[in-house]
Amino acid sequence: MKLFSIILIAFAVPLLFSGCSENGVPAGPITRVEAEIEGKTFSVSERTWPRLAKVQGSLFADEITTIAAKVPGRVVEVNCDLGDLVEADQTLVKIDQLEYELLAAQAEAQLMQARAAIGLKPGDPVEKLNPMNAPPVREASAVLEEAKKSVERLRKLFTQGAVVATDIEAATALESVADARFNSALNSVREKIALVGVQTALRSLAEQRLHDTTITAPFKGRIQNRTVAVGSYVNVGQPILELARLEVLRYRASVPERYAAEIQIGLKVMLLLDGQSSRDVKITRISPSLDAVSRSLMFEAEVPNADGLLRSGSFAQADVVLDDQSQAIAIPASALVRFAGVQKIWKVSDGKVKEVVVEIGDEEEGQIKVLSGLAEGDIVLLDGNAGGAGRYRPTKDVIAAPGTKSEAEAAVPPATSGTPDSVRPDSVMPALVTPATSGTATTPGTTQAALGQ
């Protein structure tokens, strides 16, 4: 059985590649005719295509602050919660004030005591107080003056022989004592004046601690986190709230090292948010150094968010416009054929349509940037899906390059007169035709019919 199959195949194969004419005369060898390709063409040219650097990053709050307790105590009031919008100086949390009110009253009383010790009336400024006018100083000053006059009188009497030297020495000693007491009284008053300053500072400190029991918002923003409730006891420095400023967000991303020299403040950044909405912003900050691990340069761009629609932490893609006047070759999207990960176009050259693999870049408004594979002035089929390998047949609808009338037609040689129009196939596959020995061209259908005979 196997031997019979081999013999049958050996006789059938030659029949597939041979034919017979109508009168039984064997036909000649089969020839191949190129397919003719029709369609509009265009001339490849350069156009303005901004040079971009594609990056990925995230949105961050303009400012995030952790609000902590400045004084210890028990929380008695909480006026905000997660996500609330608060204004600057708005009261957020209150701590029990009773103890701090008592401390403030104590400090006020001690201040009044210190002022009264030096003769200051309520409301009198301590700066205008003259220590020499203080009662203790005036008393010591009078005693000192009397001691000095006593010494002078005794010296006059000593010249007259009315007193002895011992009396003068005793008076002089009393004068020295009076002078020491005067200086002591003066220093005591000055000390009390300084004590008034100390008590004034202590009163201010007590009032500040009382004021710190009310925690307010340092700026307008939204509550990002709350860690206390009514009844909680907080210590100094314990975090209570997190507040984020979201009126302006910061888009933070990094570019590869090869773009580092071109990144400048003020460059346009086209943000793509949520995969749909887009916003144009500008670079406002650039890191002074590259990341040693990723070899990238970080930058920031401020994103207005007055409506509050954008959220901190959101992912965003962006295109950084490095050069908005850059030139590049671009082709219509209809000319590109994508198949199995390969991008190609059909190029017309020397009257032939050939497949050319290209490397593409960005796509914008129906145009695709070509990185390699094409040069300016090349002729390409406008409809890539209708293209194929073969001979190009010019049509009336040829999009010529600027300055030329019909380069595509000029590139196509005239058709040979020996090939009838009926031989042109509709597909891009070549047709099988027998030589014109009997004056009749045979299409693939007639060849199969001949095999059937």
C-alpha positions in Angstrom: 0.0 0.0 0.0 2.8 2.4 0.9 4.6 1.6 -2.4 1.4 2.4 -4.3 1.1 5.8 -2.7 4.7 6.8 -3.5 4.1 5.8 -7.2 0.9 7.8 -7.3 2.6 11.0 -5.9 5.5 10.6 -8.4 3.0 10.7 -11.3 0.8 13.4 -9.9 3.4 16.1 -9.1 4.5 16.6 -12.7 0.9 17.0 -13.7 0.5 19.9 -11.3 3.2 21.9 -13.1 2.2 21.0 -16.7 -0.8 21.7 -18.9 -2.3 20.9 -22.2 -3.6 23.1 -24.9 -7.0 22.7 -26.4 -5.6 20.6 -29.3 -3.6 18.3 -26.9 -0.2 19.9 -27.5 1.7 20.2 -24.2 2.1 23.8 -22.9 5.4 25.4 -22.2 6.9 26.3 -18.7 4.8 28.4 -16.3 5.8 32.1 -15.9 5.1 34.5 -13.0 3.5 37.9 -13.5 3.9 40.7 -10.8 0.8 42.1 -9.2 -0.1 45.7 -10.0 -0.8 47.9 -6.9 -3.0 50.9 -7.1 -3.6 53.6 -4.6 -2.8 57.1 -3.5 0.7 58.0 -2.5 2.4 60.8 -0.6 5.9 62.2 -0.4 7.6 61.9 3.0 8.5 65.3 4.5 9.6 66.8 7.8 7.3 68.8 10.0 7.5 70.5 13.4 7.3 67.8 16.0 8.2 68.8 19.6 10.9 66.7 21.2 9.5 65.1 24.4 10.7 63.2 27.4 8.1 60.9 28.7 8.0 60.5 32.5 5.8 59.0 35.2 5.3 60.5 38.6 2.8 61.4 41.4 1.0 64.3 42.8 2.0 65.5 46.3 0.4 68.1 48.6 2.1 71.5 48.5 2.6 71.3 52.3 1.9 68.7 54.9 2.3 69.5 58.6 1.9 67.4 61.7 0.1 69.5 64.4 1.3 68.5 67.9 0.4 69.5 71.4 2.4 72.3 72.9 1.2 71.7 76.5 0.1 68.6 78.3 -3.5 68.0 79.3 -6.8 66.3 78.6 -8.6 66.9 75.3 -12.0 68.5 76.0 -13.1 69.5 72.4 -12.4 68.3 68.9 -13.8 70.4 66.0 -12.6 68.6 62.9 -12.4 65.1 61.3 -10.8 63.3 58.4 -11.2 65.2 55.1 -12.6 68.4 56.6 -11.7 71.7 55.0 -10.4 74.1 57.6 -9.5 77.7 57.4 -6.3 79.4 58.7 -6.5 80.1 62.5 -9.7 77.9 62.9 -10.0 76.2 66.3 -9.3 72.4 65.8 -8.8 71.0 69.3 -9.0 72.3 72.9 -7.2 71.1 76.0 -8.6 71.5 79.5 -7.7 75.1 80.5 -8.5 75.2 84.3 -5.0 74.5 85.5 -3.5 77.0 83.1 -5.9 79.7 84.0 -4.9 79.3 87.7 -1.2 79.5 86.8 -1.8 82.7 84.8 -3.6 84.2 87.8 -0.7 83.2 90.1 1.8 84.8 87.8 -0.3 88.0 87.7 -0.4 88.2 91.5 3.3 87.7 91.9 3.9 90.5 89.4 1.7 92.9 91.3 3.7 92.1 94.5 7.0 92.8 92.9 5.8 96.2 91.6 4.4 97.2 94.9 7.7 96.5 96.6 9.3 99.3 94.7 6.4 101.7 94.8 5.0 101.2 91.3 1.2 101.8 91.0 -0.9 99.6 88.7 -0.4 100.8 85.1 2.8 102.6 85.8 5.6 101.5 83.5 8.7 100.1 85.2 11.0 101.8 82.7 10.1 105.3 84.2 11.0 104.3 87.8 14.1 106.1 89.2 15.8 104.0 91.8 16.8 107.1 93.7 13.2 107.9 94.4 12.5 104.6 96.1 11.7 105.0 99.9 14.5 102.7 101.1 17.1 104.6 99.0 15.8 108.0 100.1 16.1 107.0 103.8 19.7 105.7 103.4 20.6 108.8 101.4 19.4 111.1 104.3 21.4 109.1 106.9 24.5 109.3 104.7 24.1 113.1 104.3 23.8 113.6 108.0 27.0 111.5 108.7 28.9 113.6 106.2 27.8 116.9 107.9 28.7 115.5 111.3 32.2 114.8 110.2 32.6 118.3 108.8 31.4 119.9 112.1 33.8 117.8 114.2 36.8 118.8 112.0 36.0 122.5 112.6 35.8 122.0 116.3 39.1 120.0 116.3 40.9 123.0 114.9 39.6 125.0 117.7 40.6 122.3 120.2 37.0 121.6 121.3 37.2 117.9 120.4 39.8 115.3 120.2 40.9 113.2 117.3 39.0 110.2 118.6 35.7 112.0 118.0 36.6 112.6 114.4 37.5 109.0 113.8 34.1 107.8 115.3 32.2 110.2 113.0 34.2 109.1 110.0 33.3 105.5 110.7 29.6 106.3 111.0 29.8 108.0 107.6 31.3 104.9 106.0 28.5 102.8 107.5 25.8 105.2 106.2 27.4 105.1 102.7 27.4 101.3 102.7 23.7 101.2 103.7 22.8 103.7 101.0 24.5 101.5 98.3 22.8 98.4 99.7 19.4 100.1 99.5 20.1 101.2 96.0 21.1 97.7 94.9 18.0 96.2 96.6 15.7 98.5 94.6 17.5 97.7 91.4 17.1 94.0 92.2 13.4 94.5 92.8 13.1 96.3 89.5 14.7 93.3 87.8 12.4 91.0 89.7 9.5 92.9 88.2 10.8 92.0 84.7 11.1 88.4 85.7 7.5 88.3 87.0 6.4 90.0 83.8 8.0 87.3 81.7 6.5 84.6 83.9 3.1 86.1 83.5 3.5 86.2 79.7 4.7 82.5 79.8 1.6 81.5 81.8 -0.7 83.4 79.4 1.0 81.7 76.4 0.6 78.2 77.9 -3.1 79.1 78.5 -3.4 80.2 74.9 -1.6 77.0 73.7 -4.5 74.9 75.1 -6.4 76.0 72.0 -4.9 74.4 68.9 -5.6 76.2 65.6 -4.9 75.5 61.9 -1.7 77.2 60.7 -3.0 77.5 57.1 -6.0 76.6 55.0 -6.1 72.9 54.1 -7.8 69.5 54.7 -7.4 67.2 57.6 -5.4 64.2 56.5 -5.3 62.3 59.8 -6.7 62.6 63.3 -5.2 60.7 66.3 -7.0 62.0 69.3 -10.6 62.2 70.6 -12.4 63.9 73.5 -11.0 62.6 76.8 -7.5 61.7 75.4 -4.5 62.8 77.4 -1.8 64.3 75.3 1.8 65.1 76.2 4.1 67.9 74.9 5.0 67.1 71.2 2.4 64.3 70.8 1.0 64.4 67.2 -2.7 65.3 67.1 -3.6 66.1 63.5 -2.1 66.1 60.0 -3.0 69.0 57.8 -2.4 69.1 54.0 -2.4 72.2 51.8 -4.1 71.1 48.5 -4.9 74.4 46.7 -1.7 73.8 44.8 -0.2 70.3 44.2 3.3 69.3 43.3 3.9 66.9 40.4 7.1 65.1 41.2 8.9 62.9 38.6 12.4 62.1 37.4 14.0 62.1 33.9 16.9 59.8 32.8 20.4 61.2 33.1 20.6 61.8 29.3 18.0 64.6 29.6 19.5 66.1 32.8 21.3 68.9 30.9 18.2 70.0 29.1 15.8 70.2 32.1 15.3 73.8 33.0 12.9 75.8 35.2 10.0 77.0 33.0 9.8 74.1 30.6 6.3 73.0 29.6 5.0 69.8 31.1 1.9 68.1 29.7 0.2 66.1 32.4 -2.2 63.2 31.7 -4.3 62.6 34.7 -6.7 59.7 35.2 -5.8 58.5 31.7 -8.1 61.2 30.3 -7.9 64.7 31.6 -4.8 66.7 30.7 -3.2 69.9 32.1 -0.3 72.0 31.0 2.0 73.2 33.7 5.7 74.3 34.0 8.7 73.1 35.9 9.2 75.1 39.1 11.9 73.2 41.0 14.8 71.0 40.0 16.9 68.8 42.3 20.5 69.9 42.5 21.9 66.4 42.1 21.1 63.1 40.3 20.0 60.0 42.2 23.1 57.8 42.5 21.0 54.6 42.2 18.6 55.3 39.4 20.8 57.8 37.6 17.8 60.2 37.2 17.1 63.8 38.0 14.0 64.8 40.0 11.9 67.9 39.2 8.7 69.4 40.4 5.9 71.3 38.7 3.1 73.1 40.5 -0.4 72.1 39.6 -3.3 74.4 40.4 -6.1 72.7 42.3 -8.4 75.4 43.5 -11.4 73.2 42.7 -10.1 70.4 44.8 -10.7 67.7 42.1 -7.2 66.4 42.2 -6.0 64.3 45.1 -2.6 64.0 46.6 -0.9 60.7 45.8 -2.5 60.3 42.4 -0.4 58.8 39.6 0.2 60.9 36.5 2.0 60.5 33.2 3.6 63.5 31.6 5.5 64.7 28.5 8.3 67.3 29.2 8.7 69.5 26.1 12.4 69.7 25.6 12.3 71.5 22.2 9.0 72.7 20.8 10.6 73.6 17.4 12.2 70.2 16.7 11.7 68.8 13.2 10.9 65.1 12.5 9.6 62.8 9.7 5.9 62.0 10.2 3.5 59.9 8.2 -0.3 59.5 8.3 -1.5 56.8 10.6 -3.3 55.1 7.6 0.0 54.4 5.9 1.4 52.3 8.8 0.7 48.5 8.9 1.1 46.8 12.3 1.4 43.0 12.4 2.9 40.7 15.0 4.8 43.5 16.7 6.3 44.8 13.4 5.5 48.2 12.0 6.0 48.6 8.2 4.9 50.8 5.3 4.7 50.2 1.5 7.3 52.3 -0.3 7.2 53.0 -4.0 10.6 53.0 -5.6 11.6 52.5 -9.2 8.1 51.6 -10.1 8.0 48.8 -7.5 6.1 48.6 -4.2 8.3 47.3 -1.5 7.8 46.5 2.2 9.9 48.7 4.5 10.1 48.1 8.3 10.2 51.4 10.2 10.7 52.4 13.8 8.0 54.7 15.1 7.7 57.1 18.0 4.8 59.2 19.2 1.4 59.5 17.6 -0.4 62.8 17.5 -3.5 64.0 15.6 -3.5 61.2 13.1 0.3 61.5 12.4 3.0 59.1 13.5 6.6 60.1 14.1 9.1 57.9 12.2 12.4 57.4 14.0 14.1 55.3 11.3 13.4 53.5 8.0 12.3 56.5 5.9 14.0 59.6 4.5 12.6 62.9 3.3 11.3 62.6 -0.3 10.4 58.9 -0.1 7.1 57.9 -1.8 4.7 55.8 0.3 1.3 54.4 -0.2 -1.3 56.3 1.8 -3.4 53.2 2.6 -1.1 50.7 4.0 -3.8 48.0 4.3 -4.3 48.0 0.5 -0.6 47.7 -0.2 1.5 44.7 -1.2 4.6 43.7 -3.1 4.4 44.3 -6.8 4.5 46.8 -9.6 2.9 50.2 -8.9 0.2 51.4 -11.2 -0.1 55.2 -10.9 -3.6 56.7 -10.4 -4.9 60.2 -10.9 -5.1 60.8 -7.2 -1.4 61.0 -6.4 -0.4 63.3 -3.5 2.9 64.7 -4.8 5.7 66.1 -2.7 5.8 69.9 -2.4 7.4 71.4 -5.5 6.8 68.3 -7.7 3.9 67.4 -9.9 3.9 63.6 -9.8 7.1 61.9 -8.6 5.3 58.6 -8.1 4.3 58.5 -11.8 7.7 59.5 -12.9 9.1 56.6 -10.8 7.0 54.0 -12.6 8.1 52.6 -16.0 5.4 52.1 -18.7 3.6 48.7 -18.7 4.8 46.2 -21.3 2.5 45.7 -24.3 2.8 41.9 -24.2 0.8 41.6 -21.0 -3.0 42.0 -21.4 -5.1 43.8 -18.7 -7.0 40.6 -18.1 -4.0 39.0 -16.6 -3.8 41.5 -13.7 -4.9 39.8 -10.5 -7.0 41.6 -7.8 -4.8 40.4 -4.9 -1.1 40.9 -4.2 -0.3 37.2 -4.9 1.4 36.5 -8.3 -0.5 34.8 -11.1 0.5 31.7 -13.1 0.4 32.2 -16.9 1.5 30.0 -19.8 3.6 31.4 -22.6 1.7 32.7 -25.6 2.6 29.8 -27.9 -1.0 29.4 -29.0 -1.8 33.1 -28.7 -4.0 32.6 -25.6 -3.0 33.6 -22.0 -4.0 31.1 -19.3 -5.2 32.2 -15.9 -4.9 30.1 -12.8 -8.5 29.0 -13.3 -7.8 27.6 -16.8 -4.7 25.9 -15.6 -6.7 24.0 -13.0 -9.3 23.1 -15.7 -6.5 21.8 -17.9 -5.3 19.6 -15.0 -8.8 18.3 -14.7 -8.7 17.3 -18.3 
